[in-house]
Amino acid sequence: MISNPKKLKFVELDPAQTARSLPDLDVSAVNGNYAFLAGIMGSGKAILYEKPASLYINHIVVREKDRNAAWVKPLVKSYQDASVRDYIRKTYHGGVVANF
């Protein structure tokens, strides 16, 4: 921060504390996983949602020696199934985006 002409007070919190501290704060930036656990994701309480960025996607990773194992392709295919996409959409209300 370069300047604070409105003299706002900023309190640094552990990300796990941001959602449960809302009653004591005017504004808080809450990571999606904590918003989900607190039951506030998709509640309409947010005043801003960040756009999904490829920086925050999950990766399915295996050890190099398992790269061509028989179970790898079925695992990836099952994760990329339409039922998983539907589950993510219904469960996370836009807070998590299936990027496959």
C-alpha positions in Angstrom: 0.0 0.0 0.0 1.4 3.4 -1.0 -1.1 5.6 0.9 -4.2 5.4 3.0 -6.0 8.7 2.7 -9.2 7.3 4.3 -7.2 6.1 7.3 -8.6 2.6 7.0 -7.3 0.0 9.5 -6.0 -3.2 8.0 -5.7 -6.4 10.1 -3.6 -9.3 8.8 -5.3 -12.6 9.6 -4.5 -16.2 8.9 -6.6 -17.2 5.9 -8.4 -19.8 8.0 -9.6 -17.0 10.4 -11.1 -14.6 7.8 -14.6 -16.1 7.5 -15.1 -16.6 11.2 -13.9 -13.1 11.9 -16.5 -11.4 9.7 -18.7 -10.3 12.6 -15.8 -8.3 13.9 -14.8 -6.8 10.6 -16.3 -4.4 8.1 -14.7 -6.2 5.1 -12.7 -9.4 4.6 -11.1 -11.2 1.7 -12.0 -14.8 2.2 -10.4 -17.6 0.2 -12.9 -19.9 -1.6 -12.2 -23.0 0.4 -12.8 -21.1 3.7 -15.9 -19.4 2.3 -17.2 -22.9 1.4 -16.5 -24.3 4.9 -18.1 -21.3 6.5 -21.3 -21.8 4.4 -21.0 -18.3 2.8 -20.1 -19.4 -0.7 -23.1 -18.7 -3.0 -24.9 -17.0 -0.1 -25.1 -13.6 -1.9 -23.0 -12.0 0.9 -19.9 -11.4 -1.3 -19.5 -7.9 -2.8 -16.8 -9.1 -5.2 -15.8 -12.4 -6.7 -12.4 -12.7 -8.4 -12.5 -14.1 -11.9 -11.0 -17.6 -12.0 -7.4 -17.6 -13.1 -5.4 -20.5 -14.5 -2.9 -19.8 -11.7 -5.3 -21.4 -9.2 -6.2 -24.6 -11.0 -5.7 -28.0 -9.5 -3.3 -30.4 -11.1 -3.5 -34.2 -11.2 0.1 -35.2 -10.7 1.7 -38.6 -10.5 5.3 -39.8 -10.0 7.2 -40.0 -13.2 7.5 -43.8 -12.9 3.6 -44.0 -12.7 3.0 -41.7 -15.7 2.0 -44.6 -18.0 0.5 -46.9 -15.4 -2.8 -48.5 -16.3 -4.7 -46.7 -13.6 -3.7 -43.1 -14.6 -5.9 -42.6 -17.7 -9.1 -43.9 -16.0 -8.4 -41.6 -13.1 -8.0 -38.6 -15.3 -11.1 -39.5 -17.3 -13.2 -40.1 -14.2 -12.2 -36.6 -12.9 -13.1 -35.0 -16.2 -16.5 -36.6 -16.3 -19.6 -34.4 -16.8 -21.0 -35.6 -13.4 -17.9 -34.1 -11.7 -18.5 -30.8 -13.5 -22.1 -30.9 -12.4 -21.2 -31.7 -8.8 -18.7 -28.8 -8.7 -21.2 -26.4 -10.2 -24.0 -27.4 -7.8 -21.8 -27.6 -4.7 -19.6 -24.5 -5.0 -22.1 -22.1 -6.6 -19.4 -20.6 -8.9 -16.7 -20.4 -6.2 -14.9 -23.3 -7.9 -14.8 -23.6 -11.7 -14.3 -26.9 -13.4 -11.5 -26.1 -15.9 -11.5 -29.2 -18.0 
